[in-house]
Amino acid sequence: MPRYQLLLTFLVLILFGTLALRMPGSIPEGLELGWIDALFTSTSAVCVTGLTVVDTGGNFSLGGEIIILILIQAGGLGMLTISNWLLVALSGSRISLSDRFLLEETHGFNERIEPTGLLRRIIRFTVLSEGLGALVLFLRFIADYPFSKALWLAVFHSVAAFCNAGFSLFPDNLMAYRDDWVINLTIIILIVLGGIGFMVCSDVVLAVNSVLRRRSKRWRMAWRRITLHTKVTLITTGILILAGALLVILFESQNLLKETPIHQRLLPALFLSVTSRTAGFNTLDTGQLTNVTLLMTVLLMFIGASPGSTGGGMKTTTLAILIAFFRSRMLNRPRTEILARSVPESLVAKAVVTWAAFVALLLIGVAGLEYFEFGFASHGVSSGSFLDLLFEVTSALGTVGLSVGITPSLEPGSRLVLIVIMFLGRVGPLAVAASFIGQRRVLRYTLPEERIMVG
């Protein structure tokens, strides 16, 4: 397979989407969509981000909405599945180590599932999750809309939620359904399923089935059977969701949740905590959140979802490995330890490099927006804008889609910067894996060691 297969695939898909969205049938009569706006929308859909410069439901016809949905599905899971299916099909039953690594990087790998079976199960898992989600949403939307409109709304939002894309056909996203438990919980479940990845879900199902077949109630056995990756993913995800929700309740208790009864604060707080990690839907007005809540949201967006999922970000396992690394060093342990296991030094190095790369891209993106929005103006002119720009860039880099409301008013140069950041945030790690991993020769020697003062 070509070294830059995934990179080129995403580029072609983005260009195709740009051209398709510019077609007359994609836009209602009387409205226009510029090239940069079409490119921005296409990139945001393919990279399952959800940042928008125009209202999706009001500025696109049904044909345009269908194109956006196809781009979301293809970018979120379809292109990875198709690419890996081709990789397996062309390679036959024998897959090289570099190809196997690429398959593991994009979807994860389980020794109990063959590569060809893995791809079939991913497709079934996707169809089942999105189908059940659409059914539940349809049964709720049918009370407010005609049959055909309710069905389309249900399908669109189910696919967008599972693919962790924040596109919505409502002008206020999901703010009108802030207190609706059915819609909120359905979207939350879809986001979490897409955000933890197929391999984690599959690992849990296999472990639970093994216990049920033995008619045993010893659930500790199921926990022991799942892989370390699954354990770390579930624990980290659970902690982030719970901590995020509690902090939202705390930080917004005198702001957006001030007039909300205490027993009704959990749902919007839980939704914001879940959606901040790459999904992009919102039931609270993001632009009206407190500064400390916005900073917490920036952190959650930066961390993102889990490896092998439809989400972006630095990834939950990267955070877990970094925390384990610092903990082990503080305890003067020779190896990085997590959940009674040692983590290979190569994975620790990869986690550090991933973190450093995301920080570098974040700083470059903010600097780019500062330049195109304010040029060489003094700080007094741009005072108060830094948090807004940081939020937008982090949302693009983590392929989240949340916005404080400044995206439509950004300069064309700033939009191009966000386009590049969205693209790098989505395909950067995949492109590196496809292009370089497995291509580098391992050195058989080390250079002389010498100490340097640190700290």
Helices and strands as residue ranges (DSSP letters): H 5-21, G 24-26, H 35-46, H 56-59, H 62-73, I 74-78, H 79-91, H 97-107, H 115-141, H 147-162, G 175-177, H 181-196, H 198-213, H 219-225, H 228-251, G 262-264, H 266-275, G 286-288, H 291-303, H 316-330, E 336-338, E 341-343, H 345-374, H 379-382, H 386-397, G 407-409, H 412-435
